[in-house]
């Protein structure tokens, strides 16, 4: 797969589990029972997604996110 790449991942807590997606990789999503499991699953999903792009001779997108933070307001 070439040199390492970094992609942003958004993790959301649901009532019974967690879900995650990468804004730069549409359709690349996963879930897990715990945060740790969800992040592990997301890493595997990104690898699988990138392999599919390469097999289809499609370009691998560059990361569009330069920073992500949790902000407390109010």
N, CA, C and O atoms as a GROMACS GRO file, in nm:
protein
  296
    1UNK      N    1   0.081  -0.121   0.000
    1UNK     CA    2   0.000   0.000   0.000
    1UNK      C    3   0.085   0.126   0.000
    1UNK      O    4   0.030   0.236   0.003
    2UNK      N    5   0.212   0.113  -0.004
    2UNK     CA    6   0.295   0.233  -0.008
    2UNK      C    7   0.326   0.289   0.129
    2UNK      O    8   0.323   0.217   0.230
    3UNK      N    9   0.354   0.418   0.131
    3UNK     CA   10   0.392   0.483   0.258
    3UNK      C   11   0.269   0.504   0.346
    3UNK      O   12   0.156   0.512   0.296
    4UNK      N   13   0.290   0.514   0.478
    4UNK     CA   14   0.179   0.532   0.571
    4UNK      C   15   0.102   0.661   0.541
    4UNK      O   16   0.160   0.762   0.502
    5UNK      N   17  -0.028   0.654   0.560
    5UNK     CA   18  -0.115   0.770   0.542
    5UNK      C   19  -0.197   0.788   0.669
    5UNK      O   20  -0.218   0.694   0.745
    6UNK      N   21  -0.241   0.910   0.691
    6UNK     CA   22  -0.323   0.941   0.807
    6UNK      C   23  -0.458   0.991   0.761
    6UNK      O   24  -0.466   1.079   0.675
    7UNK      N   25  -0.564   0.936   0.817
    7UNK     CA   26  -0.700   0.977   0.784
    7UNK      C   27  -0.775   1.012   0.912
    7UNK      O   28  -0.760   0.944   1.013
    8UNK      N   29  -0.857   1.117   0.908
    8UNK     CA   30  -0.939   1.149   1.025
    8UNK      C   31  -1.048   1.045   1.043
    8UNK      O   32  -1.100   0.989   0.945
    9UNK      N   33  -1.083   1.019   1.166
    9UNK     CA   34  -1.190   0.925   1.198
    9UNK      C   35  -1.282   0.992   1.300
    9UNK      O   36  -1.236   1.049   1.398
   10UNK      N   37  -1.410   0.984   1.275
   10UNK     CA   38  -1.511   1.036   1.367
   10UNK      C   39  -1.575   0.916   1.436
   10UNK      O   40  -1.622   0.823   1.370
   11UNK      N   41  -1.576   0.918   1.568
   11UNK     CA   42  -1.637   0.811   1.647
   11UNK      C   43  -1.756   0.870   1.721
   11UNK      O   44  -1.746   0.974   1.786
   12UNK      N   45  -1.868   0.801   1.710
   12UNK     CA   46  -1.990   0.844   1.778
   12UNK      C   47  -2.036   0.736   1.874
   12UNK      O   48  -2.033   0.617   1.841
   13UNK      N   49  -2.078   0.776   1.993
   13UNK     CA   50  -2.129   0.681   2.091
   13UNK      C   51  -2.279   0.668   2.075
   13UNK      O   52  -2.352   0.767   2.081
   14UNK      N   53  -2.323   0.546   2.054
   14UNK     CA   54  -2.466   0.519   2.047
   14UNK      C   55  -2.516   0.470   2.182
   14UNK      O   56  -2.442   0.468   2.280
   15UNK      N   57  -2.640   0.430   2.185
   15UNK     CA   58  -2.698   0.383   2.310
   15UNK      C   59  -2.633   0.252   2.357
   15UNK      O   60  -2.614   0.231   2.476
   16UNK      N   61  -2.598   0.164   2.260
   16UNK     CA   62  -2.545   0.033   2.296
   16UNK      C   63  -2.407   0.002   2.238
   16UNK      O   64  -2.348  -0.100   2.272
   17UNK      N   65  -2.354   0.090   2.153
   17UNK     CA   66  -2.225   0.062   2.090
   17UNK      C   67  -2.163   0.193   2.040
   17UNK      O   68  -2.213   0.302   2.070
   18UNK      N   69  -2.056   0.180   1.966
   18UNK     CA   70  -1.990   0.294   1.902
   18UNK      C   71  -1.993   0.272   1.752
   18UNK      O   72  -1.997   0.158   1.705
   19UNK      N   73  -1.990   0.381   1.676
   19UNK     CA   74  -1.975   0.372   1.531
   19UNK      C   75  -1.868   0.471   1.489
   19UNK      O   76  -1.841   0.569   1.559
   20UNK      N   77  -1.807   0.444   1.374
   20UNK     CA   78  -1.699   0.531   1.328
   20UNK      C   79  -1.702   0.540   1.176
   20UNK      O   80  -1.746   0.448   1.107
   21UNK      N   81  -1.653   0.653   1.125
   21UNK     CA   82  -1.638   0.672   0.982
   21UNK      C   83  -1.526   0.770   0.956
   21UNK      O   84  -1.483   0.844   1.045
   22UNK      N   85  -1.477   0.770   0.831
   22UNK     CA   86  -1.375   0.866   0.792
   22UNK      C   87  -1.436   0.958   0.687
   22UNK      O   88  -1.480   0.910   0.582
   23UNK      N   89  -1.439   1.088   0.711
   23UNK     CA   90  -1.498   1.182   0.614
   23UNK      C   91  -1.427   1.179   0.479
   23UNK      O   92  -1.487   1.214   0.378
   24UNK      N   93  -1.300   1.140   0.477
   24UNK     CA   94  -1.225   1.138   0.351
   24UNK      C   95  -1.244   1.010   0.271
   24UNK      O   96  -1.200   1.001   0.157
   25UNK      N   97  -1.308   0.911   0.331
   25UNK     CA   98  -1.328   0.781   0.265
   25UNK      C   99  -1.476   0.744   0.270
   25UNK      O  100  -1.517   0.661   0.351
   26UNK      N  101  -1.557   0.805   0.183
   26UNK     CA  102  -1.701   0.778   0.184
   26UNK      C  103  -1.730   0.628   0.177
   26UNK      O  104  -1.675   0.556   0.094
   27UNK      N  105  -1.818   0.584   0.265
   27UNK     CA  106  -1.857   0.444   0.268
   27UNK      C  107  -1.771   0.358   0.359
   27UNK      O  108  -1.801   0.240   0.379
   28UNK      N  109  -1.666   0.415   0.414
   28UNK     CA  110  -1.578   0.341   0.504
   28UNK      C  111  -1.627   0.363   0.646
   28UNK      O  112  -1.599   0.466   0.707
   29UNK      N  113  -1.702   0.265   0.698
   29UNK     CA  114  -1.764   0.278   0.829
   29UNK      C  115  -1.747   0.148   0.907
   29UNK      O  116  -1.717   0.043   0.849
   30UNK      N  117  -1.766   0.155   1.037
   30UNK     CA  118  -1.762   0.035   1.121
   30UNK      C  119  -1.835   0.062   1.252
   30UNK      O  120  -1.875   0.175   1.281
   31UNK      N  121  -1.850  -0.043   1.330
   31UNK     CA  122  -1.907  -0.032   1.464
   31UNK      C  123  -1.826  -0.119   1.559
   31UNK      O  124  -1.742  -0.198   1.515
   32UNK      N  125  -1.852  -0.105   1.688
   32UNK     CA  126  -1.787  -0.190   1.788
   32UNK      C  127  -1.855  -0.173   1.922
   32UNK      O  128  -1.925  -0.074   1.946
   33UNK      N  129  -1.834  -0.270   2.008
   33UNK     CA  130  -1.894  -0.266   2.142
   33UNK      C  131  -1.826  -0.166   2.233
   33UNK      O  132  -1.889  -0.108   2.322
   34UNK      N  133  -1.696  -0.146   2.211
   34UNK     CA  134  -1.618  -0.052   2.293
   34UNK      C  135  -1.547   0.046   2.200
   34UNK      O  136  -1.539   0.024   2.079
   35UNK      N  137  -1.496   0.154   2.257
   35UNK     CA  138  -1.419   0.250   2.180
   35UNK      C  139  -1.295   0.182   2.119
   35UNK      O  140  -1.264   0.202   2.002
   36UNK      N  141  -1.226   0.103   2.200
   36UNK     CA  142  -1.104   0.036   2.153
   36UNK      C  143  -1.136  -0.059   2.037
   36UNK      O  144  -1.064  -0.060   1.937
   37UNK      N  145  -1.242  -0.137   2.050
   37UNK     CA  146  -1.282  -0.229   1.944
   37UNK      C  147  -1.320  -0.153   1.817
   37UNK      O  148  -1.286  -0.195   1.707
   38UNK      N  149  -1.389  -0.042   1.833
   38UNK     CA  150  -1.432   0.038   1.719
   38UNK      C  151  -1.311   0.096   1.645
   38UNK      O  152  -1.309   0.094   1.522
   39UNK      N  153  -1.212   0.146   1.717
   39UNK     CA  154  -1.092   0.200   1.654
   39UNK      C  155  -1.013   0.090   1.583
   39UNK      O  156  -0.961   0.112   1.474
   40UNK      N  157  -1.004  -0.028   1.644
   40UNK     CA  158  -0.937  -0.142   1.580
   40UNK      C  159  -1.010  -0.179   1.451
   40UNK      O  160  -0.948  -0.199   1.347
   41UNK      N  161  -1.143  -0.188   1.460
   41UNK     CA  162  -1.222  -0.221   1.342
   41UNK      C  163  -1.209  -0.115   1.233
   41UNK      O  164  -1.207  -0.147   1.114
   42UNK      N  165  -1.199   0.011   1.274
   42UNK     CA  166  -1.188   0.119   1.176
   42UNK      C  167  -1.054   0.112   1.104
   42UNK      O  168  -1.048   0.134   0.983
   43UNK      N  169  -0.948   0.082   1.175
   43UNK     CA  170  -0.817   0.068   1.110
   43UNK      C  171  -0.823  -0.043   1.006
   43UNK      O  172  -0.773  -0.027   0.895
   44UNK      N  173  -0.884  -0.156   1.040
   44UNK     CA  174  -0.899  -0.266   0.946
   44UNK      C  175  -0.986  -0.225   0.828
   44UNK      O  176  -0.958  -0.262   0.714
   45UNK      N  177  -1.093  -0.149   0.854
   45UNK     CA  178  -1.183  -0.105   0.747
   45UNK      C  179  -1.112  -0.010   0.651
   45UNK      O  180  -1.132  -0.018   0.530
   46UNK      N  181  -1.028   0.079   0.705
   46UNK     CA  182  -0.954   0.172   0.619
   46UNK      C  183  -0.855   0.096   0.531
   46UNK      O  184  -0.845   0.124   0.412
   47UNK      N  185  -0.783   0.000   0.588
   47UNK     CA  186  -0.689  -0.080   0.511
   47UNK      C  187  -0.763  -0.152   0.399
   47UNK      O  188  -0.719  -0.149   0.284
   48UNK      N  189  -0.875  -0.215   0.430
   48UNK     CA  190  -0.955  -0.287   0.331
   48UNK      C  191  -1.006  -0.191   0.223
   48UNK      O  192  -1.002  -0.223   0.104
   49UNK      N  193  -1.052  -0.074   0.264
   49UNK     CA  194  -1.104   0.027   0.171
   49UNK      C  195  -0.994   0.073   0.075
   49UNK      O  196  -1.017   0.081  -0.046
   50UNK      N  197  -0.875   0.102   0.127
   50UNK     CA  198  -0.763   0.147   0.044
   50UNK      C  199  -0.718   0.038  -0.052
   50UNK      O  200  -0.684   0.067  -0.167
   51UNK      N  201  -0.718  -0.088  -0.007
   51UNK     CA  202  -0.684  -0.198  -0.096
   51UNK      C  203  -0.782  -0.207  -0.212
   51UNK      O  204  -0.743  -0.232  -0.326
   52UNK      N  205  -0.910  -0.187  -0.182
   52UNK     CA  206  -1.012  -0.188  -0.287
   52UNK      C  207  -0.992  -0.077  -0.387
   52UNK      O  208  -1.007  -0.098  -0.508
   53UNK      N  209  -0.958   0.042  -0.339
   53UNK     CA  210  -0.931   0.154  -0.430
   53UNK      C  211  -0.813   0.121  -0.521
   53UNK      O  212  -0.818   0.147  -0.642
   54UNK      N  213  -0.707   0.065  -0.463
   54UNK     CA  214  -0.589   0.029  -0.542
   54UNK      C  215  -0.622  -0.077  -0.646
   54UNK      O  216  -0.580  -0.066  -0.762
   55UNK      N  217  -0.698  -0.180  -0.607
   55UNK     CA  218  -0.735  -0.287  -0.700
   55UNK      C  219  -0.819  -0.234  -0.815
   55UNK      O  220  -0.810  -0.285  -0.927
   56UNK      N  221  -0.899  -0.133  -0.788
   56UNK     CA  222  -0.984  -0.073  -0.892
   56UNK      C  223  -0.913   0.040  -0.966
   56UNK      O  224  -0.974   0.109  -1.047
   57UNK      N  225  -0.785   0.058  -0.937
   57UNK     CA  226  -0.704   0.166  -0.998
   57UNK      C  227  -0.766   0.304  -0.977
   57UNK      O  228  -0.760   0.390  -1.064
   58UNK      N  229  -0.825   0.321  -0.861
   58UNK     CA  230  -0.883   0.451  -0.826
   58UNK      C  231  -0.785   0.524  -0.735
   58UNK      O  232  -0.711   0.460  -0.660
   59UNK      N  233  -0.783   0.656  -0.741
   59UNK     CA  234  -0.688   0.731  -0.658
   59UNK      C  235  -0.723   0.723  -0.510
   59UNK      O  236  -0.840   0.717  -0.472
   60UNK      N  237  -0.620   0.723  -0.428
   60UNK     CA  238  -0.640   0.728  -0.284
   60UNK      C  239  -0.644   0.875  -0.244
   60UNK      O  240  -0.549   0.949  -0.270
   61UNK      N  241  -0.753   0.919  -0.182
   61UNK     CA  242  -0.766   1.061  -0.150
   61UNK      C  243  -0.666   1.106  -0.044
   61UNK      O  244  -0.624   1.028   0.041
   62UNK      N  245  -0.630   1.229  -0.052
   62UNK     CA  246  -0.548   1.290   0.052
   62UNK      C  247  -0.640   1.330   0.166
   62UNK      O  248  -0.759   1.354   0.145
   63UNK      N  249  -0.585   1.337   0.284
   63UNK     CA  250  -0.664   1.379   0.399
   63UNK      C  251  -0.698   1.527   0.385
   63UNK      O  252  -0.610   1.609   0.360
   64UNK      N  253  -0.825   1.560   0.403
   64UNK     CA  254  -0.868   1.700   0.393
   64UNK      C  255  -0.874   1.767   0.529
   64UNK      O  256  -0.890   1.889   0.538
   65UNK      N  257  -0.861   1.689   0.635
   65UNK     CA  258  -0.871   1.743   0.769
   65UNK      C  259  -0.732   1.782   0.820
   65UNK      O  260  -0.639   1.703   0.815
   66UNK      N  261  -0.721   1.904   0.868
   66UNK     CA  262  -0.593   1.950   0.921
   66UNK      C  263  -0.589   1.948   1.073
   66UNK      O  264  -0.482   1.950   1.132
   67UNK      N  265  -0.706   1.945   1.137
   67UNK     CA  266  -0.711   1.942   1.282
   67UNK      C  267  -0.851   1.902   1.326
   67UNK      O  268  -0.949   1.938   1.261
   68UNK      N  269  -0.860   1.830   1.434
   68UNK     CA  270  -0.988   1.795   1.492
   68UNK      C  271  -0.976   1.803   1.643
   68UNK      O  272  -0.879   1.754   1.701
   69UNK      N  273  -1.074   1.864   1.705
   69UNK     CA  274  -1.070   1.881   1.850
   69UNK      C  275  -1.210   1.872   1.908
   69UNK      O  276  -1.309   1.894   1.838
   70UNK      N  277  -1.216   1.839   2.033
   70UNK     CA  278  -1.341   1.848   2.107
   70UNK      C  279  -1.342   1.985   2.174
   70UNK      O  280  -1.248   2.022   2.243
   71UNK      N  281  -1.449   2.059   2.152
   71UNK     CA  282  -1.461   2.192   2.212
   71UNK      C  283  -1.575   2.191   2.312
   71UNK      O  284  -1.684   2.141   2.283
   72UNK      N  285  -1.551   2.247   2.428
   72UNK     CA  286  -1.655   2.262   2.529
   72UNK      C  287  -1.709   2.403   2.520
   72UNK      O  288  -1.634   2.500   2.521
   73UNK      N  289  -1.842   2.414   2.512
   73UNK     CA  290  -1.906   2.546   2.505
   73UNK      C  291  -2.011   2.556   2.614
   73UNK      O  292  -2.060   2.456   2.666
   74UNK      N  293  -2.045   2.680   2.645
   74UNK     CA  294  -2.155   2.701   2.739
   74UNK      C  295  -2.118   2.717   2.881
   74UNK      O  296  -2.205   2.735   2.966
   0.00000   0.00000   0.00000
